Amino acid sequence: MRRQVKKLKIVFVDHSELGHSGVPKTAVARKQNGKFVQLRHKDTEYLVFSSKEFASYHTDIVERFCREKDIPGVYNASGKRFVIHDPAWVIVGGGKFEIDKTEKYILVYDNSMAYGRFESKGLKDKIGAIKELKDYEVRIG
């Protein structure tokens, strides 16, 4: 008997063009760099991208995402990880990204010191399914 695998819905949260204040940068560069976090909740996966100016650490991205979605959580005792109280939410991992709007590629690489490396299996297809990134070559480093 074949087990049916449930397909995840992919949600792209893009803060890659935001500066320190959370306001869009006045001039968006051809290449953007930053950090991202991969989260799951039931049958939905969230890929949350942020500029370095908007979130210096992966934990900043998770905290801001939770605040925006009204998801309860708190920093751990060391203050190095934002922990979500609801066990249905899973922080899969994180990494860094580079998006080149001229060359039409997105590179995801590295890992998060707080949450570990993102899950690369199937990530090319997931990113390719995002409307805003469908025409980009996806590179995983």
VMD Tcl script that draws the C-alpha trace (Angstrom):
set ca {
  {0.00 0.00 0.00}
  {1.38 3.40 -1.00}
  {1.37 6.09 1.63}
  {0.00 9.35 0.32}
  {2.26 12.32 1.03}
  {0.45 15.54 1.80}
  {1.74 18.49 -0.20}
  {2.77 21.54 1.81}
  {1.39 24.96 1.02}
  {4.30 27.42 0.65}
  {4.04 30.98 1.99}
  {6.74 33.51 1.13}
  {7.21 36.38 3.58}
  {9.53 38.94 2.03}
  {11.20 41.58 4.18}
  {14.31 41.59 1.99}
  {13.78 45.16 0.80}
  {13.20 46.67 4.24}
  {15.70 48.82 6.11}
  {16.26 49.27 9.85}
  {12.95 51.02 10.46}
  {10.87 48.47 8.58}
  {10.29 50.96 5.76}
  {11.31 49.97 2.23}
  {14.81 51.10 1.28}
  {14.79 54.06 -1.10}
  {16.97 52.36 -3.69}
  {16.80 48.59 -4.02}
  {20.07 47.12 -5.21}
  {20.35 44.66 -8.07}
  {21.67 42.13 -5.56}
  {20.09 41.70 -2.17}
  {21.56 39.74 0.71}
  {20.11 38.72 4.00}
  {18.95 35.89 6.18}
  {15.96 33.59 6.06}
  {14.11 31.17 8.30}
  {12.08 28.11 7.33}
  {9.07 27.37 9.57}
  {6.22 24.84 9.39}
  {2.74 24.85 10.82}
  {0.61 21.82 10.02}
  {0.39 21.66 6.20}
  {1.98 25.06 5.54}
  {5.64 25.97 5.21}
  {6.78 29.57 5.61}
  {9.95 30.95 4.06}
  {10.66 34.27 5.76}
  {13.34 36.40 4.08}
  {14.79 39.51 5.69}
  {17.46 42.05 4.87}
  {20.44 42.18 7.24}
  {19.43 45.71 8.21}
  {15.90 44.64 9.20}
  {16.96 41.55 11.18}
  {20.54 41.05 12.29}
  {19.88 37.56 13.67}
  {17.66 34.65 12.67}
  {15.95 34.89 16.03}
  {14.92 38.48 15.12}
  {13.18 37.10 12.03}
  {11.31 34.49 14.07}
  {10.29 37.00 16.74}
  {9.01 39.53 14.16}
  {7.14 36.82 12.23}
  {5.47 35.63 15.44}
  {4.57 39.16 16.46}
  {3.03 39.85 13.03}
  {1.03 36.59 13.14}
  {0.10 36.90 16.85}
  {1.88 33.62 17.68}
  {2.91 33.44 21.35}
  {6.57 32.87 22.13}
  {9.47 34.06 24.25}
  {13.25 34.26 24.18}
  {15.02 31.38 25.92}
  {17.04 31.99 29.09}
  {20.20 32.88 27.15}
  {18.27 35.26 24.88}
  {19.71 33.59 21.79}
  {16.58 31.82 20.52}
  {12.98 32.88 20.21}
  {10.89 29.85 21.17}
  {7.33 29.43 19.92}
  {4.95 28.18 22.63}
  {2.63 26.29 20.25}
  {4.15 22.84 19.51}
  {2.34 22.76 16.14}
  {4.88 25.36 14.94}
  {8.29 24.00 13.97}
  {11.30 26.18 13.25}
  {13.01 23.99 10.66}
  {16.18 26.07 10.35}
  {17.66 29.05 8.62}
  {20.40 30.34 6.43}
  {21.49 33.23 4.27}
  {20.37 34.27 0.84}
  {21.44 36.30 -2.16}
  {18.94 37.40 -4.80}
  {20.18 38.84 -8.08}
  {17.31 40.59 -9.85}
  {19.28 41.06 -13.07}
  {20.77 37.58 -13.39}
  {17.50 36.10 -12.04}
  {18.88 33.73 -9.43}
  {18.44 33.13 -5.74}
  {21.17 31.45 -3.73}
  {20.40 29.99 -0.30}
  {23.30 28.78 1.83}
  {24.91 28.58 5.29}
  {22.93 28.00 8.48}
  {21.48 29.67 11.54}
  {23.50 29.64 14.75}
  {20.22 29.57 16.72}
  {18.13 27.10 14.66}
  {20.57 25.12 12.50}
  {20.58 24.67 8.74}
  {17.46 24.91 6.64}
  {16.03 21.76 5.06}
  {17.32 21.69 1.50}
  {15.38 18.63 0.33}
  {12.70 19.86 -2.05}
  {13.59 23.51 -1.43}
  {14.31 24.27 -5.10}
  {10.78 23.21 -6.02}
  {9.27 25.08 -3.08}
  {11.02 28.33 -3.99}
  {10.17 27.76 -7.66}
  {6.49 27.56 -6.69}
  {6.56 31.07 -5.19}
  {4.94 33.50 -7.62}
  {7.53 36.26 -7.04}
  {10.45 33.87 -7.62}
  {9.10 31.50 -10.28}
  {11.42 32.85 -13.01}
  {14.55 32.60 -10.84}
  {17.17 29.87 -10.91}
  {17.41 28.42 -7.40}
  {20.91 27.58 -6.16}
  {21.58 25.78 -2.90}
  {25.05 26.15 -1.42}
}
mol new
graphics top color blue
foreach p $ca { graphics top sphere $p radius 0.5 }
foreach p [lrange $ca 0 end-1] q [lrange $ca 1 end] { graphics top cylinder $p $q radius 0.2 }
display resetview
